[in-house]
Amino acid sequence: MNSLREHSPGLWTQNLPSSLALCDYKLIAFDMDSTLINIECIDEMAAVVGRQLEVSAITEAAMRGEIADYKDSLRRRVALLKGAPAGVMQQVFEQRLQLNAGVKNLIAQCQQAGLTTLIVSGGFDYFTGKLQAMLGIDDTRSNKLEIIDGVLTGRLMDQDWGDICDGEEKKRMVQATSARLGISSTQCIAVGDGSNDVPMMQWCGLSVAYQAKPKVRQQANIVIDSGGLDRLLEVIQP
């Protein structure tokens, strides 16, 4: 933390790589909740069905890194949604979810520079799918809620890559995409705000913390505490 230096108000940097032109990178991976969007989707779903306080308390502890097992924390939160109508996801998307400032501009600049774009999320595929279509994202990895007869069962479904997208799975997705593209970790950027973003941030050549928890700020090369996500472009030129 002490090595962070203020680049401009609300924008901090530390241990920056020598190359900081966007075109020198080939991949950028984004967390979703509270990074690309203004909410934690599971908390908002819980609010709709009257379980917000219980779910939000677990979410906050998990994002601060106070709950070491992210998978366990997610299972506990999802269990509290048992019996909720599946339509709660659409309700949250339409009524509560907004893109954070600067997201469209940053992603457009990355795409123009030829970067592959990923969303790697501990949230749910309903929301990552909507954002992928909205923003033209190349690929996503996230969790899938089990739904039977239009109702959430309180369980998550296994997928072909595994059970839950936690911090290690986020990193694996970035690594696998990098290998497929034939690029190195130094050509990758990771953007996030919570403790489950730290593994991919440590692996990537450039890491960005957006309005992040203290543990995450310590890991990042670039820390954005105010303004839009596209403030990254003040440091890394398009």
RODO-2510 file (C-alpha; in nm, 4 decimals, decimal comma):
residues 238
     n   res          X          Y          Z
     1     m     0,0000     0,0000     0,0000
     2     n     0,2752     0,2429     0,0924
     3     s     0,4316     0,2150    -0,2550
     4     l     0,1168     0,3425    -0,4261
     5     r     0,1769     0,6853    -0,5742
     6     e    -0,0947     0,9250    -0,6792
     7     h    -0,0877     0,9675    -1,0553
     8     s    -0,3785     1,2140    -1,0460
     9     p    -0,6694     1,2625    -0,8019
    10     g    -0,8308     0,9240    -0,7406
    11     l    -0,5810     0,7383    -0,9615
    12     w    -0,2813     0,5562    -0,8134
    13     t     0,0013     0,3516    -0,9632
    14     q     0,2788     0,1209    -0,8458
    15     n     0,5298    -0,1186    -1,0026
    16     l     0,4211    -0,0411    -1,3558
    17     p     0,5625    -0,2370    -1,6493
    18     s     0,7816    -0,0394    -1,8854
    19     s     0,5412    -0,0863    -2,1777
    20     l     0,2105     0,0928    -2,1330
    21     a     0,0567     0,1188    -2,4785
    22     l    -0,2757    -0,0596    -2,5113
    23     c    -0,1681    -0,2150    -2,8404
    24     d     0,1150    -0,3973    -2,6582
    25     y    -0,1466    -0,6108    -2,4803
    26     k    -0,3560    -0,8858    -2,6343
    27     l    -0,6144    -0,9775    -2,3688
    28     i    -0,8114    -0,8010    -2,0963
    29     a    -1,0168    -0,9907    -1,8370
    30     f    -1,2854    -0,8152    -1,6340
    31     d    -1,4613    -0,9089    -1,3160
    32     m    -1,8318    -0,8287    -1,3449
    33     d    -2,0019    -0,7375    -1,0165
    34     s    -1,8996    -0,3917    -0,8881
    35     t    -1,6418    -0,3697    -1,1695
    36     l    -1,8276    -0,3645    -1,5003
    37     i    -2,1603    -0,3057    -1,3288
    38     n    -2,2789    -0,1036    -1,0301
    39     i    -2,4180    -0,3901    -0,8199
    40     e    -2,3488    -0,7304    -0,6704
    41     c    -2,6159    -0,9277    -0,8558
    42     i    -2,6660    -1,1908    -0,5864
    43     d    -2,7209    -0,9206    -0,3235
    44     e    -2,9833    -0,7514    -0,5402
    45     m    -3,1567    -1,0814    -0,6081
    46     a    -3,1638    -1,1437    -0,2342
    47     a    -3,3085    -0,7974    -0,1762
    48     v    -3,5994    -0,8733    -0,4065
    49     v    -3,6882    -1,1861    -0,2067
    50     g    -3,6248    -1,0381     0,1380
    51     r    -3,2878    -1,2024     0,2196
    52     q    -3,0548    -0,9082     0,1531
    53     l    -2,8999    -0,8652     0,4978
    54     e    -2,7992    -1,2312     0,5261
    55     v    -2,6585    -1,2548     0,1738
    56     s    -2,4844    -0,9150     0,1728
    57     a    -2,3022    -0,9920     0,4968
    58     i    -2,1516    -1,3059     0,3420
    59     t    -2,0696    -1,1232     0,0157
    60     e    -1,8839    -0,8445     0,1946
    61     a    -1,6829    -1,0880     0,4069
    62     a    -1,5925    -1,2910     0,0983
    63     m    -1,4837    -0,9862    -0,1057
    64     r    -1,2684    -0,8589     0,1824
    65     g    -1,1032    -1,2013     0,1964
    66     e    -1,2328    -1,2792     0,5447
    67     i    -1,3932    -1,6015     0,4185
    68     a    -1,1096    -1,8033     0,2724
    69     d    -1,3264    -2,0543     0,0846
    70     y    -1,5079    -1,8572    -0,1852
    71     k    -1,6897    -2,1665    -0,3072
    72     d    -1,8362    -2,2260     0,0366
    73     s    -1,9396    -1,8617     0,0686
    74     l    -2,1168    -1,8724    -0,2676
    75     r    -2,2966    -2,1968    -0,1888
    76     r    -2,4175    -2,0466     0,1385
    77     r    -2,5511    -1,7379    -0,0380
    78     v    -2,7152    -1,9323    -0,3203
    79     a    -2,8858    -2,1589    -0,0672
    80     l    -3,0569    -1,8510     0,0782
    81     l    -3,2200    -1,7933    -0,2635
    82     k    -3,3978    -2,1300    -0,2591
    83     g    -3,7586    -2,0958    -0,3660
    84     a    -3,7167    -1,7606    -0,5410
    85     p    -3,8740    -1,7345    -0,8880
    86     a    -3,6188    -1,7469    -1,1681
    87     g    -3,7650    -1,4216    -1,2971
    88     v    -3,5856    -1,2417    -1,0163
    89     m    -3,2769    -1,2336    -1,2418
    90     q    -3,4605    -1,0521    -1,5183
    91     q    -3,6078    -0,8124    -1,2620
    92     v    -3,2623    -0,7261    -1,1274
    93     f    -3,1197    -0,6847    -1,4773
    94     e    -3,3978    -0,4556    -1,5940
    95     q    -3,4521    -0,2519    -1,2777
    96     r    -3,1243    -0,2390    -1,0830
    97     l    -2,8253    -0,3160    -1,3015
    98     q    -2,6305    -0,0368    -1,4701
    99     l    -2,2911    -0,0294    -1,6379
   100     n    -2,0286     0,1562    -1,4401
   101     a    -1,9016     0,4820    -1,5841
   102     g    -1,6451     0,4485    -1,8605
   103     v    -1,7068     0,0786    -1,9265
   104     k    -1,8347     0,1150    -2,2828
   105     n    -1,5513     0,3493    -2,3773
   106     l    -1,2777     0,1316    -2,2277
   107     i    -1,4051    -0,1861    -2,3886
   108     a    -1,4469    -0,0133    -2,7245
   109     q    -1,0881     0,1145    -2,7053
   110     c    -0,9610    -0,2328    -2,6143
   111     q    -1,1492    -0,3899    -2,9030
   112     q    -1,0216    -0,1256    -3,1430
   113     a    -0,6672    -0,2044    -3,0288
   114     g    -0,7267    -0,5736    -3,1025
   115     l    -0,7487    -0,7093    -2,7483
   116     t    -0,9522    -1,0210    -2,6727
   117     t    -1,2064    -0,9366    -2,4022
   118     l    -1,3234    -1,1696    -2,1247
   119     i    -1,5682    -1,1535    -1,8361
   120     v    -1,4623    -1,3876    -1,5555
   121     s    -1,7137    -1,3718    -1,2749
   122     g    -1,8078    -1,5352    -0,9490
   123     g    -2,1600    -1,4283    -1,0425
   124     f    -2,4113    -1,5886    -1,2738
   125     d    -2,4241    -1,6692    -1,6435
   126     y    -2,7617    -1,4989    -1,6906
   127     f    -2,5928    -1,1640    -1,6285
   128     t    -2,2594    -1,2345    -1,7993
   129     g    -2,4509    -1,3487    -2,1077
   130     k    -2,6494    -1,0252    -2,1179
   131     l    -2,3322    -0,8175    -2,0854
   132     q    -2,1499    -1,0251    -2,3453
   133     a    -2,4236    -0,9479    -2,5978
   134     m    -2,4455    -0,5816    -2,4938
   135     l    -2,0718    -0,5099    -2,5076
   136     g    -1,9480    -0,7550    -2,7704
   137     i    -1,7334    -0,9473    -2,5216
   138     d    -1,5443    -1,2418    -2,6725
   139     d    -1,5942    -1,4988    -2,3966
   140     t    -1,7187    -1,5415    -2,0409
   141     r    -1,6911    -1,7740    -1,7452
   142     s    -1,9350    -1,7648    -1,4552
   143     n    -2,1690    -1,9774    -1,2465
   144     k    -2,5008    -2,1379    -1,3393
   145     l    -2,7962    -2,1448    -1,1013
   146     e    -3,0075    -2,4584    -1,0975
   147     i    -3,3682    -2,3858    -1,1926
   148     i    -3,6522    -2,6400    -1,1743
   149     d    -4,0061    -2,5510    -1,2770
   150     g    -3,9170    -2,1827    -1,2896
   151     v    -3,7853    -2,1730    -0,9338
   152     l    -3,4302    -2,1466    -0,7961
   153     t    -3,3364    -2,4638    -0,6088
   154     g    -3,0656    -2,2987    -0,3996
   155     r    -2,7973    -2,4986    -0,5798
   156     l    -2,5382    -2,4378    -0,8514
   157     m    -2,4932    -2,6595    -1,1558
   158     d    -2,1679    -2,8245    -1,2578
   159     q    -2,0333    -2,7174    -1,5966
   160     d    -1,7893    -2,8814    -1,8360
   161     w    -1,4975    -2,6866    -1,6838
   162     g    -1,5853    -2,7517    -1,3167
   163     d    -1,8217    -2,6558    -1,0372
   164     i    -1,7736    -2,2914    -0,9291
   165     c    -1,5891    -1,9969    -1,0837
   166     d    -1,3776    -1,8802    -0,7918
   167     g    -1,0482    -1,6932    -0,7963
   168     e    -0,8452    -1,9903    -0,9154
   169     e    -1,0954    -2,0654    -1,1919
   170     k    -1,0807    -1,7030    -1,3060
   171     k    -0,7037    -1,7376    -1,3347
   172     r    -0,7350    -2,0714    -1,5169
   173     m    -0,9745    -1,9176    -1,7694
   174     v    -0,7317    -1,6334    -1,8395
   175     q    -0,4405    -1,8772    -1,8676
   176     a    -0,6306    -2,1116    -2,1004
   177     t    -0,7378    -1,8238    -2,3246
   178     s    -0,3812    -1,6924    -2,3306
   179     a    -0,2505    -2,0350    -2,4289
   180     r    -0,5106    -2,0622    -2,7049
   181     l    -0,4093    -1,7204    -2,8378
   182     g    -0,0394    -1,8002    -2,8084
   183     i     0,0370    -1,5029    -2,5844
   184     s     0,2212    -1,4598    -2,2549
   185     s     0,1046    -1,3379    -1,9164
   186     t     0,2857    -1,0085    -1,9762
   187     q     0,0407    -0,9362    -2,2591
   188     c    -0,2644    -0,9749    -2,0330
   189     i    -0,4567    -0,7241    -1,8192
   190     a    -0,6817    -0,8171    -1,5258
   191     v    -0,9418    -0,5798    -1,3820
   192     g    -1,1307    -0,6414    -1,0579
   193     d    -1,2306    -0,5282    -0,7125
   194     g    -1,2574    -0,8302    -0,4801
   195     s    -1,0282    -1,0865    -0,3228
   196     n    -1,1327    -1,3543    -0,5743
   197     d    -0,9754    -1,1369    -0,8461
   198     v    -0,6312    -1,1473    -0,6866
   199     p    -0,5119    -1,4764    -0,8450
   200     m    -0,5651    -1,3528    -1,2010
   201     m    -0,4281    -1,0098    -1,1103
   202     q    -0,1085    -1,1676    -0,9806
   203     w    -0,0690    -1,3747    -1,2969
   204     c    -0,1354    -1,1026    -1,5529
   205     g     0,1305    -0,8571    -1,6593
   206     l    -0,0878    -0,5577    -1,5692
   207     s    -0,3478    -0,5468    -1,2921
   208     v    -0,6145    -0,2842    -1,2281
   209     a    -0,8169    -0,2384    -0,9081
   210     y    -1,1423    -0,0473    -0,9505
   211     q    -1,2950     0,0984    -0,6325
   212     a    -1,1521    -0,2090    -0,4702
   213     k    -1,1094    -0,3657    -0,1286
   214     p    -0,7785    -0,2881     0,0506
   215     k    -0,6342    -0,6346    -0,0137
   216     v    -0,6916    -0,5904    -0,3860
   217     r    -0,5486    -0,2390    -0,4016
   218     q    -0,2222    -0,3721    -0,2584
   219     q    -0,1882    -0,6172    -0,5497
   220     a    -0,2652    -0,3793    -0,8341
   221     n    -0,0383    -0,1801    -1,0639
   222     i    -0,3167     0,0730    -1,1223
   223     v    -0,5781     0,1713    -0,8645
   224     i    -0,8858     0,3695    -0,9685
   225     d    -1,0652     0,5085    -0,6649
   226     s    -1,2899     0,7604    -0,8373
   227     g    -1,4316     0,8297    -1,1807
   228     g    -1,4950     0,5813    -1,4582
   229     l    -1,3214     0,2575    -1,5481
   230     d    -1,1818     0,4251    -1,8579
   231     r    -0,9481     0,6261    -1,6369
   232     l    -0,7173     0,3344    -1,7100
   233     l    -0,6552     0,5127    -2,0401
   234     e    -0,4910     0,7986    -1,8498
   235     v    -0,2078     0,5590    -1,7708
   236     i    -0,2048     0,3188    -2,0633
   237     q    -0,2380     0,5049    -2,3907
   238     p    -0,4833     0,3750    -2,6525
***
